[in-house]
Amino acid sequence: MSQKPAKRRVSGGRTTPKGTRPDGFTPETVSHTGHEDLPPSPPWVPALMFGLLGLGIAVILLNYVGSMWDTNNGILLLGLGMILGGIVTATQYR
């Protein structure tokens, strides 16, 4: 019959000292969100975000109503692209 291999003994404990991080940041340099303290966004970021979202919704509604032009998939994609641009801009807001 075969024997099981002997278990290795490994010393326990932390690899890095408590309160430090491997990437060099200390708790004092990291904000409550876990990121570096960054300046707030300029005022044009939320204006661009809401503008793209609102304009995208308006383009889609006008496309479905058909009051300004015939309904067209290209116009629908333009409106969806504007909404997506507003969502991407929202991720950059601090």
MODELLER restraints for C-alpha pairs under 7 A, 6 or more apart:
rsr = mdl.restraints
at = mdl.atoms
rsr.add(forms.Gaussian(group=physical.xy_distance, feature=features.Distance(at['CA:19:A'], at['CA:26:A']), mean=6.89, stdev=0.5))
rsr.add(forms.Gaussian(group=physical.xy_distance, feature=features.Distance(at['CA:19:A'], at['CA:27:A']), mean=6.91, stdev=0.5))
rsr.add(forms.Gaussian(group=physical.xy_distance, feature=features.Distance(at['CA:20:A'], at['CA:26:A']), mean=5.35, stdev=0.5))
rsr.add(forms.Gaussian(group=physical.xy_distance, feature=features.Distance(at['CA:29:A'], at['CA:36:A']), mean=6.74, stdev=0.5))
rsr.add(forms.Gaussian(group=physical.xy_distance, feature=features.Distance(at['CA:30:A'], at['CA:36:A']), mean=5.21, stdev=0.5))
rsr.add(forms.Gaussian(group=physical.xy_distance, feature=features.Distance(at['CA:30:A'], at['CA:37:A']), mean=6.76, stdev=0.5))
rsr.add(forms.Gaussian(group=physical.xy_distance, feature=features.Distance(at['CA:31:A'], at['CA:37:A']), mean=5.90, stdev=0.5))
rsr.add(forms.Gaussian(group=physical.xy_distance, feature=features.Distance(at['CA:40:A'], at['CA:94:A']), mean=5.32, stdev=0.5))
rsr.add(forms.Gaussian(group=physical.xy_distance, feature=features.Distance(at['CA:41:A'], at['CA:93:A']), mean=5.83, stdev=0.5))
rsr.add(forms.Gaussian(group=physical.xy_distance, feature=features.Distance(at['CA:41:A'], at['CA:94:A']), mean=5.36, stdev=0.5))
rsr.add(forms.Gaussian(group=physical.xy_distance, feature=features.Distance(at['CA:45:A'], at['CA:89:A']), mean=6.92, stdev=0.5))
rsr.add(forms.Gaussian(group=physical.xy_distance, feature=features.Distance(at['CA:45:A'], at['CA:93:A']), mean=6.57, stdev=0.5))
rsr.add(forms.Gaussian(group=physical.xy_distance, feature=features.Distance(at['CA:46:A'], at['CA:93:A']), mean=6.99, stdev=0.5))
rsr.add(forms.Gaussian(group=physical.xy_distance, feature=features.Distance(at['CA:49:A'], at['CA:86:A']), mean=4.43, stdev=0.5))
rsr.add(forms.Gaussian(group=physical.xy_distance, feature=features.Distance(at['CA:49:A'], at['CA:89:A']), mean=5.49, stdev=0.5))
rsr.add(forms.Gaussian(group=physical.xy_distance, feature=features.Distance(at['CA:49:A'], at['CA:90:A']), mean=6.00, stdev=0.5))
rsr.add(forms.Gaussian(group=physical.xy_distance, feature=features.Distance(at['CA:50:A'], at['CA:86:A']), mean=6.65, stdev=0.5))
rsr.add(forms.Gaussian(group=physical.xy_distance, feature=features.Distance(at['CA:52:A'], at['CA:82:A']), mean=5.28, stdev=0.5))
rsr.add(forms.Gaussian(group=physical.xy_distance, feature=features.Distance(at['CA:52:A'], at['CA:83:A']), mean=5.97, stdev=0.5))
rsr.add(forms.Gaussian(group=physical.xy_distance, feature=features.Distance(at['CA:52:A'], at['CA:85:A']), mean=6.54, stdev=0.5))
rsr.add(forms.Gaussian(group=physical.xy_distance, feature=features.Distance(at['CA:52:A'], at['CA:86:A']), mean=4.96, stdev=0.5))
rsr.add(forms.Gaussian(group=physical.xy_distance, feature=features.Distance(at['CA:53:A'], at['CA:82:A']), mean=6.41, stdev=0.5))
rsr.add(forms.Gaussian(group=physical.xy_distance, feature=features.Distance(at['CA:53:A'], at['CA:83:A']), mean=4.70, stdev=0.5))
rsr.add(forms.Gaussian(group=physical.xy_distance, feature=features.Distance(at['CA:53:A'], at['CA:86:A']), mean=5.11, stdev=0.5))
rsr.add(forms.Gaussian(group=physical.xy_distance, feature=features.Distance(at['CA:56:A'], at['CA:79:A']), mean=4.13, stdev=0.5))
rsr.add(forms.Gaussian(group=physical.xy_distance, feature=features.Distance(at['CA:56:A'], at['CA:80:A']), mean=6.21, stdev=0.5))
rsr.add(forms.Gaussian(group=physical.xy_distance, feature=features.Distance(at['CA:56:A'], at['CA:82:A']), mean=4.85, stdev=0.5))
rsr.add(forms.Gaussian(group=physical.xy_distance, feature=features.Distance(at['CA:56:A'], at['CA:83:A']), mean=5.11, stdev=0.5))
rsr.add(forms.Gaussian(group=physical.xy_distance, feature=features.Distance(at['CA:57:A'], at['CA:79:A']), mean=6.48, stdev=0.5))
rsr.add(forms.Gaussian(group=physical.xy_distance, feature=features.Distance(at['CA:59:A'], at['CA:79:A']), mean=5.30, stdev=0.5))
rsr.add(forms.Gaussian(group=physical.xy_distance, feature=features.Distance(at['CA:60:A'], at['CA:76:A']), mean=5.62, stdev=0.5))
rsr.add(forms.Gaussian(group=physical.xy_distance, feature=features.Distance(at['CA:60:A'], at['CA:79:A']), mean=5.40, stdev=0.5))
rsr.add(forms.Gaussian(group=physical.xy_distance, feature=features.Distance(at['CA:62:A'], at['CA:68:A']), mean=6.82, stdev=0.5))
rsr.add(forms.Gaussian(group=physical.xy_distance, feature=features.Distance(at['CA:63:A'], at['CA:71:A']), mean=5.20, stdev=0.5))
rsr.add(forms.Gaussian(group=physical.xy_distance, feature=features.Distance(at['CA:63:A'], at['CA:72:A']), mean=6.96, stdev=0.5))
rsr.add(forms.Gaussian(group=physical.xy_distance, feature=features.Distance(at['CA:63:A'], at['CA:75:A']), mean=6.64, stdev=0.5))
rsr.add(forms.Gaussian(group=physical.xy_distance, feature=features.Distance(at['CA:63:A'], at['CA:76:A']), mean=6.64, stdev=0.5))
rsr.add(forms.Gaussian(group=physical.xy_distance, feature=features.Distance(at['CA:64:A'], at['CA:71:A']), mean=6.17, stdev=0.5))
